[in-house]
């Protein structure tokens, strides 16, 4: 539900369907460039990159976005997530994290100036809900879409 809600958020903000959730599987083997966009929950996330909550990889074919894969740090020694409507104390709000990563999928980067309530701030601290893109986030995307 958090992923679908994050997809709906961007579609509503942009006024049309730019993202579509295709389905679920527990059997997709690993991240790879294969033309399929996937969100992975990686329980075995390495300690060497434990500071990263997620990584979005984008592959391009000339000037066309070919594929994106989102890996979520699912190592419970690094982060615990909240998937409820109200964020649980000490946990990272999963929906806010997905809204951020889908912003990358759509072409947004981390801003130099993180003021204005941007969902694209480099870090999402526990107990913070940041599910609605700022006017600046939406404005940056309307140039593209």
ChimeraX attribute file (.defattr): number of C-alpha atoms within 10 A of each C-alpha:
attribute: neighborCount
match mode: 1-to-1
recipient: residues
	/A:1	9
	/A:2	18
	/A:3	18
	/A:4	15
	/A:5	15
	/A:6	24
	/A:7	21
	/A:8	19
	/A:9	18
	/A:10	23
	/A:11	15
	/A:12	12
	/A:13	18
	/A:14	15
	/A:15	11
	/A:16	11
	/A:17	12
	/A:18	13
	/A:19	16
	/A:20	10
	/A:21	11
	/A:22	8
	/A:23	6
	/A:24	9
	/A:25	7
	/A:26	7
	/A:27	6
	/A:28	10
	/A:29	7
	/A:30	10
	/A:31	16
	/A:32	13
	/A:33	14
	/A:34	10
	/A:35	11
	/A:36	11
	/A:37	19
	/A:38	21
	/A:39	20
	/A:40	20
	/A:41	15
	/A:42	14
	/A:43	13
	/A:44	10
	/A:45	20
	/A:46	12
	/A:47	11
	/A:48	7
	/A:49	11
	/A:50	15
	/A:51	12
	/A:52	15
	/A:53	21
	/A:54	23
	/A:55	15
	/A:56	17
	/A:57	17
	/A:58	17
	/A:59	14
	/A:60	10
	/A:61	8
	/A:62	7
	/A:63	6
	/A:64	8
	/A:65	13
	/A:66	15
	/A:67	18
	/A:68	23
	/A:69	21
	/A:70	21
	/A:71	19
	/A:72	21
	/A:73	25
	/A:74	19
	/A:75	17
	/A:76	11
	/A:77	11
	/A:78	16
	/A:79	17
	/A:80	17
	/A:81	20
	/A:82	20
	/A:83	17
	/A:84	12
	/A:85	10
	/A:86	11
	/A:87	19
	/A:88	16
	/A:89	12
	/A:90	14
	/A:91	16
	/A:92	22
	/A:93	27
	/A:94	23
	/A:95	25
	/A:96	26
	/A:97	26
	/A:98	23
	/A:99	26
	/A:100	29
	/A:101	27
	/A:102	23
	/A:103	23
	/A:104	19
	/A:105	20
	/A:106	18
	/A:107	13
	/A:108	17
	/A:109	15
	/A:110	15
	/A:111	13
	/A:112	8
	/A:113	8
	/A:114	12
	/A:115	10
	/A:116	11
	/A:117	15
	/A:118	21
	/A:119	27
	/A:120	24
	/A:121	16
	/A:122	15
	/A:123	14
	/A:124	18
	/A:125	14
	/A:126	17
	/A:127	16
	/A:128	16
	/A:129	18
	/A:130	21
	/A:131	21
	/A:132	18
	/A:133	21
	/A:134	17
	/A:135	13
	/A:136	14
	/A:137	20
	/A:138	18
	/A:139	13
	/A:140	13
	/A:141	17
	/A:142	12
	/A:143	7
	/A:144	8
	/A:145	11
